[in-house]
Amino acid sequence: MFVPARLVIDTDPGVDDAVAILMALASPDVEIVGLTTVGGNVPLARATRNALALLQAAGRSDIPVAKGASKPLRGKYAYSPQFHGPGGLSCRLPEPVATPVAEGAVQFLYDQLTFDLGETILLALGPLTNVASLLWERPIALEQAKNIVIMGGAVDTPGNVTPKAEFNFYSDPVAAEIILSSRLPVTLVDLAACRQVAISREQALGLHSEHPLGKLTLKLLQGWFKRESSRQSFEFYDPLAMAITLDPVIASVVKVDLDVGIEENWSWGETSDTGWPGTITLLQEVNAARFFRLLEGLLEIEGLPD
């Protein structure tokens, strides 16, 4: 009998986080066993509210949500209102009825990763504060993960916060460096990969779906464009991380060893390839057509690029 893979998502919703979560909810290949929230795109309270509201709107309030870090290991989160708006999501969702579980994110992640050894995937879509804290406090837990997929970093490509730094790693570079230097076998989806799957304003506004989760996805995606007339392209950052989780052959990969800069006012959040053999699986060439077919198949969205 087919048993879906267990999936726990660490997230800071965020429009692209929300689209990724909806992809997972629509997929028969994974069972979401919970969400953990972290500050990043928005403050922690808003990220938690958005996670609960999104699950409620999708009819899945049964999925637990655990609150995580409200600040990074050093400094404070910069947030991203210029991209996501002050509320994080591009449309207003009803106030959630459900509340977060009593246990915090680190304990929740530990419980899930050690529940069925080697069978749970961890997908990290925001700053890595919760994940690094888990490694510090309960190092055995991450060793039990079936896979660890991370969206973050800018390897040999321009950043989106500074000329060389990507937002998630810039938000907590200390946490990112802890995870990437841990020798854990992680899969990294960086900006160079994400920029290979984008949709134009005209394409996005012409999309259509009759699937309930597809309709919610388009409400978020099209709402993002409608809020700012200057927005001409949407890059599927977190949805690509979800796609590689669901369909690992969607991109070619290479093994690398990476450093994350933690020197303030110098290399803060910058990701560099050391040139040494490594355990990090870094995406290279993305099959964009395969990505969009996956998105179309899960959410029954018509009009996506071929």
C-alpha positions in Angstrom: 0.0 0.0 0.0 1.3 3.5 -0.9 2.1 5.6 2.1 2.8 9.3 1.5 6.0 10.8 2.8 5.7 12.7 6.1 6.5 16.4 5.6 7.0 19.2 8.2 7.4 22.7 6.9 9.3 25.5 8.6 7.8 28.7 7.2 7.3 32.5 7.4 4.3 33.0 5.1 4.7 35.0 2.7 2.9 34.7 -0.7 5.5 32.2 -2.1 5.4 30.2 1.1 1.6 30.0 0.9 1.8 28.8 -2.7 4.3 26.1 -1.7 2.1 25.0 1.2 -1.0 24.7 -1.1 1.1 22.6 -3.5 1.8 20.2 -0.6 -1.8 20.1 0.5 -2.8 19.2 -3.0 -0.2 16.4 -3.4 -1.0 12.8 -2.7 2.7 12.1 -2.3 3.1 13.9 1.0 1.3 14.1 4.3 1.9 17.5 6.1 2.4 16.6 9.7 2.7 20.2 10.8 4.0 23.7 10.2 6.5 25.6 12.4 6.7 29.3 12.1 9.6 31.8 12.2 10.0 35.5 11.8 11.3 36.6 8.5 9.0 37.9 5.8 6.8 39.2 8.6 7.0 39.2 12.4 6.4 35.9 14.1 2.9 36.7 15.3 1.8 37.5 11.7 3.6 34.5 10.3 1.8 32.2 12.7 -1.6 33.9 12.0 -1.0 33.5 8.3 -0.1 29.8 8.6 -3.3 29.2 10.6 -5.4 31.3 8.3 -4.1 29.6 5.2 -4.7 26.1 6.6 -8.3 27.1 7.6 -9.0 28.6 4.1 -7.8 25.3 2.6 -10.0 23.3 4.9 -7.1 21.8 6.8 -7.2 23.3 10.3 -6.4 19.8 11.6 -2.7 20.3 10.7 -0.9 21.6 13.8 1.1 24.8 13.8 3.9 25.5 16.3 5.4 28.9 17.0 9.2 29.3 16.7 11.7 32.1 16.8 10.7 35.8 16.9 14.3 37.0 16.4 17.4 35.6 14.7 20.4 34.1 16.6 22.1 37.6 16.2 20.5 40.9 15.6 16.9 41.2 14.4 14.8 40.3 11.4 14.5 43.0 8.7 11.1 41.7 7.3 10.0 42.2 3.7 7.0 44.5 3.5 8.2 45.8 0.1 7.7 42.4 -1.4 4.9 40.7 0.7 3.1 43.8 2.1 2.7 44.5 5.8 0.5 41.5 6.3 2.6 39.0 4.4 -0.3 37.7 2.2 -1.7 39.5 -0.8 -5.3 38.9 0.1 -7.1 39.0 3.4 -8.0 35.6 4.9 -10.6 35.1 7.6 -9.3 35.2 11.2 -8.3 31.7 12.1 -10.3 29.8 14.8 -7.5 27.3 15.6 -4.5 28.4 17.7 -0.9 27.2 17.8 0.0 24.0 19.7 1.5 24.4 23.2 4.9 23.1 22.3 7.4 25.4 20.6 8.9 24.8 17.2 12.1 23.2 18.3 10.3 20.6 20.4 7.7 20.0 17.7 10.4 19.5 15.0 12.2 17.1 17.3 9.0 15.1 18.0 8.1 14.9 14.3 11.6 14.0 13.0 12.1 11.2 15.6 8.5 9.9 15.4 9.2 7.6 12.5 13.0 7.5 12.0 14.2 8.3 8.5 10.7 8.9 7.1 10.1 12.6 7.7 11.2 15.4 5.3 12.0 18.8 6.7 11.3 21.7 4.3 12.7 25.1 5.4 11.2 28.1 3.6 12.3 30.9 5.8 15.3 32.0 8.0 16.9 28.9 9.5 16.7 30.0 13.2 14.4 27.2 14.3 16.4 24.6 12.4 19.8 25.8 13.9 18.3 25.9 17.3 17.1 22.3 16.9 20.6 21.3 15.9 22.0 23.0 19.0 19.5 21.6 21.4 18.7 18.2 20.0 21.4 17.4 17.4 20.2 13.8 16.8 16.8 15.0 15.4 18.1 16.3 12.1 20.2 13.2 11.5 16.9 11.3 11.4 15.3 13.3 8.6 14.7 11.6 5.3 15.7 14.8 3.6 16.3 18.4 4.5 15.4 20.9 1.8 16.2 24.6 2.2 15.3 27.6 0.2 18.0 30.2 0.6 21.3 31.6 -0.5 22.7 33.1 -3.6 25.6 31.0 -5.0 27.4 32.7 -7.9 24.3 34.9 -8.6 23.2 38.4 -7.4 21.4 38.6 -4.1 18.0 40.1 -3.6 18.8 42.1 -0.4 22.4 43.1 -1.0 24.4 42.6 -4.2 25.4 39.1 -2.9 23.0 38.1 -0.2 19.6 36.4 -0.4 16.8 37.3 2.0 16.5 34.1 4.1 20.2 33.8 4.7 20.6 37.5 5.2 17.8 37.4 7.9 19.8 34.9 10.0 23.2 34.2 8.5 24.5 32.7 11.8 21.8 30.0 11.6 22.5 29.4 7.9 26.2 28.9 8.5 25.5 26.5 11.4 23.3 24.3 9.2 25.5 24.5 6.0 28.7 23.7 8.0 27.1 20.8 9.9 27.9 18.2 7.2 24.2 17.3 7.2 23.1 16.1 3.7 20.9 19.1 2.8 19.4 20.1 -0.6 19.7 23.8 -1.2 17.4 25.7 -3.6 19.2 29.1 -4.1 18.2 32.2 -6.1 20.0 31.0 -9.2 17.7 28.0 -9.4 14.6 30.0 -8.5 15.1 32.6 -11.2 14.7 29.8 -13.8 10.9 29.5 -12.9 9.1 32.8 -13.2 5.8 34.1 -14.6 5.0 37.4 -16.1 2.3 39.8 -15.0 0.3 39.1 -18.2 0.6 35.4 -17.8 -0.4 35.4 -14.1 -3.5 37.5 -14.6 -4.6 35.2 -17.4 -4.5 32.0 -15.2 -7.7 30.1 -14.3 -8.5 27.2 -12.0 -11.6 25.4 -10.8 -9.8 23.4 -8.1 -10.5 24.9 -4.6 -6.8 25.0 -3.7 -6.0 26.3 -7.2 -8.5 29.1 -6.8 -6.8 30.1 -3.5 -3.4 29.9 -5.1 -4.5 32.3 -7.9 -6.2 34.6 -5.4 -2.8 35.0 -3.7 -0.7 35.1 -6.9 -2.9 37.4 -8.9 -3.5 39.6 -5.8 0.3 40.1 -5.5 0.4 41.6 -9.0 -2.7 43.7 -8.5 -1.4 45.3 -5.3 1.5 47.0 -7.2 1.2 47.9 -10.9 5.0 48.0 -11.1 5.3 44.3 -10.5 6.0 42.6 -13.8 7.4 39.1 -12.8 7.0 36.6 -10.0 9.7 34.1 -9.3 8.6 30.9 -7.6 11.2 30.7 -4.8 9.4 28.5 -2.2 7.3 26.7 -4.7 10.5 25.4 -6.4 11.7 24.1 -3.1 8.4 22.3 -2.7 8.7 21.0 -6.2 12.1 19.5 -5.7 10.8 17.9 -2.5 7.9 16.3 -4.5 9.9 15.6 -7.7 13.6 15.4 -7.1 14.5 15.0 -10.8 13.0 18.4 -11.7 16.5 19.8 -11.6 20.1 18.7 -12.1 22.3 19.0 -9.0 25.9 19.2 -7.9 27.6 18.5 -4.5 29.3 21.5 -3.0 30.7 22.9 0.2 29.4 26.4 1.1 30.2 29.2 3.6 27.8 31.9 4.8 29.3 35.2 5.7 28.6 36.4 9.3 30.7 39.6 9.3 28.4 42.6 9.7 28.9 45.3 7.1 31.2 43.1 5.2 29.9 39.6 4.2 26.6 39.4 6.1 24.5 36.7 4.6 26.6 36.1 1.5 26.9 32.5 0.3 30.2 31.3 -1.3 31.4 28.0 -2.7 34.6 27.0 -0.9 35.7 24.8 -3.8 36.1 21.8 -1.4 34.1 18.5 -1.7 30.9 18.9 0.2 27.6 17.2 1.3 25.3 20.0 0.1 23.2 19.2 -2.9 22.8 22.4 -4.9 20.3 22.8 -7.7 21.7 23.7 -11.1 19.6 23.5 -14.2 15.9 23.5 -13.5 13.4 21.9 -16.0 11.0 24.8 -16.0 8.4 23.0 -18.2 8.4 20.1 -15.7 7.9 22.5 -12.8 4.9 24.2 -14.4 3.4 20.8 -15.3 3.7 19.8 -11.7 2.0 23.0 -10.6 -0.7 22.6 -13.2 -1.3 19.0 -12.2 -1.5 19.6 -8.5 -3.7 22.7 -8.6 -5.4 22.3 -12.0 -4.2 25.8 -13.1 -4.9 26.6 -16.8 -2.6 28.9 -18.8 0.8 28.2 -17.2 3.9 28.5 -19.4 4.7 25.3 -21.4 
